[in-house]
Amino acid sequence: MLPYVLVSKRPVPTGSLKGHPGAKQQLVNFRYVFEKNGISTPPSLIYDYAEVFSKLCDLPKLEQGLKVAKSHDSFVVIDDFRRLFSRCKTGREVQFYHELFEYGSHFRDLRTSTPLNELLQVGLTQILAAEKPIKFVLATPPKSPRSSLAKKRQTKKATAASLIKRSAKADKKAQEIITLKETLERDGKPITIASLTKAANAQGMTTSRGNPWLSPGVSRALKRAADRKLSEE
């Protein structure tokens, strides 16, 4: 058995396919089948890179692999025939199928477990009409576990970002109270915490949490604005 992978997403692979986003699911599918069948030493695989192609010679590794498989009475296997035909140039699918048919008994896929030349009409229609993207999942790729340190760092960053956001919102609300206070002072009205609180609520102003103002909150807002002014001087 000769596993075959078609890579159709950049970057263009230059060697091993390990970690390549365009091959990840196909490799996982093969690994699942190998483990399920007790194959401890998986056979070496071959691959082509092609975003689109018109004929078999555009996929040199597949063509060579099929010739070798035919001469040794073996077979090439892809995870899903549809993956090939979805990348074949529109209008060339039937011609491409006839090229592959010469090697039909030596080419099969994991999805159907059937040689290409033994596909029934329904299966053949499915692969000829396949459209990208093809999603065939026998097993899901394992997620890379994050270390406890990485998790702590992420939590710390999220907490810091949240604090910055809340602080900026509180600063904005404090400035609104200061602006209101200055407006009332220009009008010559006596200013107390109670009167400032009443005026803020009368104008529909709210705290950073969307609540009506209370006197303690107004006091804290004035102090916050004063402290911020001192820190900027």
LUMVEX-909924 format. One record per residue (C-alpha): x, y, z; residue in three letters; residue number from 1. Coordinates in steps of 0.1 Angstrom, whole numbers, plus 5000, padded with zeros to 4 digits. Layout:
N
ATOM      x      y      z   residuo   num
ATOM      X      Y      Z       ALA   NUM
...
This chain:
233
ATOM      x      y      z   residuo   num
ATOM   5000   5000   5000       MET     1
ATOM   5013   5035   4991       LEU     2
ATOM   4995   5063   5008       PRO     3
ATOM   4990   5094   4987       TYR     4
ATOM   4982   5130   4998       VAL     5
ATOM   4971   5159   4977       LEU     6
ATOM   4981   5193   4991       VAL     7
ATOM   4962   5221   4975       SER     8
ATOM   4968   5249   5001       LYS     9
ATOM   4998   5271   5005       ARG    10
ATOM   5025   5271   5016       PRO    11
ATOM   5041   5249   4990       VAL    12
ATOM   5055   5220   5009       PRO    13
ATOM   5093   5214   5007       THR    14
ATOM   5099   5181   5024       GLY    15
ATOM   5079   5166   5053       SER    16
ATOM   5042   5173   5055       LEU    17
ATOM   5042   5173   5092       LYS    18
ATOM   5023   5203   5105       GLY    19
ATOM   5013   5214   5070       HIS    20
ATOM   4977   5228   5072       PRO    21
ATOM   4968   5215   5038       GLY    22
ATOM   4977   5179   5047       ALA    23
ATOM   4967   5178   5084       LYS    24
ATOM   4933   5161   5081       GLN    25
ATOM   4945   5136   5055       GLN    26
ATOM   4974   5125   5077       LEU    27
ATOM   4951   5121   5106       VAL    28
ATOM   4928   5100   5085       ASN    29
ATOM   4956   5077   5075       PHE    30
ATOM   4970   5075   5110       ARG    31
ATOM   4935   5064   5123       TYR    32
ATOM   4933   5036   5097       VAL    33
ATOM   4969   5025   5104       PHE    34
ATOM   4962   5023   5142       GLU    35
ATOM   4928   5006   5136       LYS    36
ATOM   4944   4979   5115       ASN    37
ATOM   4974   4974   5139       GLY    38
ATOM   5000   4988   5114       ILE    39
ATOM   5027   4999   5138       SER    40
ATOM   5051   5010   5111       THR    41
ATOM   5031   5031   5086       PRO    42
ATOM   5044   5030   5050       PRO    43
ATOM   5061   5060   5035       SER    44
ATOM   5037   5083   5017       LEU    45
ATOM   5039   5103   4985       ILE    46
ATOM   5023   5137   4977       TYR    47
ATOM   5017   5163   4951       ASP    48
ATOM   5011   5200   4954       TYR    49
ATOM   4984   5213   4931       ALA    50
ATOM   4958   5240   4935       GLU    51
ATOM   4943   5230   4902       VAL    52
ATOM   4953   5205   4875       PHE    53
ATOM   4940   5192   4842       SER    54
ATOM   4955   5157   4837       LYS    55
ATOM   4974   5130   4854       LEU    56
ATOM   5009   5142   4844       CYS    57
ATOM   5002   5173   4864       ASP    58
ATOM   5004   5150   4895       LEU    59
ATOM   5038   5134   4889       PRO    60
ATOM   5040   5116   4922       LYS    61
ATOM   5006   5101   4918       LEU    62
ATOM   5013   5090   4883       GLU    63
ATOM   5046   5074   4893       GLN    64
ATOM   5030   5057   4923       GLY    65
ATOM   5002   5042   4902       LEU    66
ATOM   5027   5028   4877       LYS    67
ATOM   5048   5012   4905       VAL    68
ATOM   5016   4998   4921       ALA    69
ATOM   5005   4983   4889       LYS    70
ATOM   5038   4967   4882       SER    71
ATOM   5040   4952   4917       HIS    72
ATOM   5003   4943   4919       ASP    73
ATOM   4999   4967   4948       SER    74
ATOM   4978   4998   4952       PHE    75
ATOM   4979   5035   4959       VAL    76
ATOM   4954   5049   4985       VAL    77
ATOM   4940   5084   4990       ILE    78
ATOM   4917   5093   5018       ASP    79
ATOM   4889   5105   4995       ASP    80
ATOM   4887   5103   4957       PHE    81
ATOM   4866   5135   4958       ARG    82
ATOM   4896   5154   4970       ARG    83
ATOM   4913   5148   4936       LEU    84
ATOM   4883   5156   4914       PHE    85
ATOM   4874   5187   4933       SER    86
ATOM   4907   5202   4922       ARG    87
ATOM   4905   5190   4886       CYS    88
ATOM   4899   5218   4861       LYS    89
ATOM   4862   5222   4853       THR    90
ATOM   4854   5202   4822       GLY    91
ATOM   4883   5179   4825       ARG    92
ATOM   4870   5155   4851       GLU    93
ATOM   4858   5128   4827       VAL    94
ATOM   4891   5128   4808       GLN    95
ATOM   4910   5126   4841       PHE    96
ATOM   4889   5097   4853       TYR    97
ATOM   4897   5078   4821       HIS    98
ATOM   4934   5083   4827       GLU    99
ATOM   4930   5069   4862       LEU   100
ATOM   4909   5040   4850       PHE   101
ATOM   4940   5024   4835       GLU   102
ATOM   4951   5019   4871       TYR   103
ATOM   4917   5015   4885       GLY   104
ATOM   4922   4983   4904       SER   105
ATOM   4954   4997   4919       HIS   106
ATOM   4939   5029   4932       PHE   107
ATOM   4914   5031   4961       ARG   108
ATOM   4903   5055   4989       ASP   109
ATOM   4896   5053   5026       LEU   110
ATOM   4861   5067   5023       ARG   111
ATOM   4847   5039   5001       THR   112
ATOM   4874   5012   5006       SER   113
ATOM   4867   5005   4969       THR   114
ATOM   4891   5004   4939       PRO   115
ATOM   4883   5032   4915       LEU   116
ATOM   4873   5008   4887       ASN   117
ATOM   4847   4991   4909       GLU   118
ATOM   4828   5022   4920       LEU   119
ATOM   4791   5020   4912       LEU   120
ATOM   4774   5047   4892       GLN   121
ATOM   4763   5066   4923       VAL   122
ATOM   4798   5067   4937       GLY   123
ATOM   4812   5077   4904       LEU   124
ATOM   4788   5106   4900       THR   125
ATOM   4797   5118   4935       GLN   126
ATOM   4834   5120   4927       ILE   127
ATOM   4830   5135   4892       LEU   128
ATOM   4807   5163   4906       ALA   129
ATOM   4828   5169   4938       ALA   130
ATOM   4833   5205   4947       GLU   131
ATOM   4859   5220   4971       LYS   132
ATOM   4863   5222   5000       PRO   133
ATOM   4862   5185   5007       ILE   134
ATOM   4856   5176   5043       LYS   135
ATOM   4863   5139   5051       PHE   136
ATOM   4870   5132   5088       VAL   137
ATOM   4878   5098   5101       LEU   138
ATOM   4893   5112   5133       ALA   139
ATOM   4899   5148   5145       THR   140
ATOM   4934   5162   5149       PRO   141
ATOM   4946   5163   5185       PRO   142
ATOM   4947   5197   5200       LYS   143
ATOM   4981   5208   5213       SER   144
ATOM   4978   5210   5251       PRO   145
ATOM   4987   5243   5266       ARG   146
ATOM   5010   5243   5296       SER   147
ATOM   4998   5256   5329       SER   148
ATOM   5023   5285   5325       LEU   149
ATOM   5008   5294   5292       ALA   150
ATOM   4973   5293   5306       LYS   151
ATOM   4983   5315   5335       LYS   152
ATOM   4999   5340   5311       ARG   153
ATOM   4968   5340   5290       GLN   154
ATOM   4946   5346   5320       THR   155
ATOM   4969   5374   5332       LYS   156
ATOM   4968   5391   5298       LYS   157
ATOM   4930   5388   5297       ALA   158
ATOM   4927   5402   5332       THR   159
ATOM   4950   5431   5324       ALA   160
ATOM   4931   5439   5292       ALA   161
ATOM   4898   5439   5311       SER   162
ATOM   4912   5462   5338       LEU   163
ATOM   4925   5487   5312       ILE   164
ATOM   4891   5487   5295       LYS   165
ATOM   4872   5492   5327       ARG   166
ATOM   4896   5519   5338       SER   167
ATOM   4892   5538   5306       ALA   168
ATOM   4854   5536   5309       LYS   169
ATOM   4856   5549   5345       ALA   170
ATOM   4878   5578   5335       ASP   171
ATOM   4853   5588   5308       LYS   172
ATOM   4824   5587   5333       LYS   173
ATOM   4845   5607   5358       ALA   174
ATOM   4852   5633   5332       GLN   175
ATOM   4814   5636   5325       GLU   176
ATOM   4808   5644   5361       ILE   177
ATOM   4836   5670   5361       ILE   178
ATOM   4822   5686   5330       THR   179
ATOM   4787   5688   5346       LEU   180
ATOM   4801   5703   5377       LYS   181
ATOM   4819   5730   5358       GLU   182
ATOM   4788   5738   5338       THR   183
ATOM   4768   5742   5370       LEU   184
ATOM   4795   5764   5386       GLU   185
ATOM   4794   5787   5355       ARG   186
ATOM   4756   5790   5361       ASP   187
ATOM   4763   5802   5396       GLY   188
ATOM   4745   5774   5413       LYS   189
ATOM   4757   5761   5447       PRO   190
ATOM   4774   5727   5442       ILE   191
ATOM   4772   5699   5467       THR   192
ATOM   4777   5662   5461       ILE   193
ATOM   4739   5658   5466       ALA   194
ATOM   4730   5685   5441       SER   195
ATOM   4756   5672   5416       LEU   196
ATOM   4742   5637   5419       THR   197
ATOM   4707   5649   5414       LYS   198
ATOM   4717   5669   5383       ALA   199
ATOM   4736   5640   5368       ALA   200
ATOM   4706   5617   5371       ASN   201
ATOM   4683   5644   5358       ALA   202
ATOM   4703   5645   5326       GLN   203
ATOM   4702   5607   5323       GLY   204
ATOM   4738   5602   5330       MET   205
ATOM   4749   5568   5343       THR   206
ATOM   4778   5551   5359       THR   207
ATOM   4803   5529   5340       SER   208
ATOM   4780   5500   5348       ARG   209
ATOM   4749   5517   5334       GLY   210
ATOM   4733   5525   5368       ASN   211
ATOM   4720   5559   5381       PRO   212
ATOM   4745   5579   5401       TRP   213
ATOM   4746   5578   5439       LEU   214
ATOM   4764   5603   5461       SER   215
ATOM   4793   5580   5470       PRO   216
ATOM   4799   5572   5434       GLY   217
ATOM   4800   5609   5425       VAL   218
ATOM   4825   5615   5452       SER   219
ATOM   4847   5587   5439       ARG   220
ATOM   4844   5601   5404       ALA   221
ATOM   4855   5636   5415       LEU   222
ATOM   4885   5621   5434       LYS   223
ATOM   4894   5599   5404       ARG   224
ATOM   4894   5629   5380       ALA   225
ATOM   4914   5649   5405       ALA   226
ATOM   4940   5621   5409       ASP   227
ATOM   4943   5617   5372       ARG   228
ATOM   4948   5654   5367       LYS   229
ATOM   4976   5654   5393       LEU   230
ATOM   4993   5624   5377       SER   231
ATOM   4993   5642   5343       GLU   232
ATOM   5009   5673   5357       GLU   233
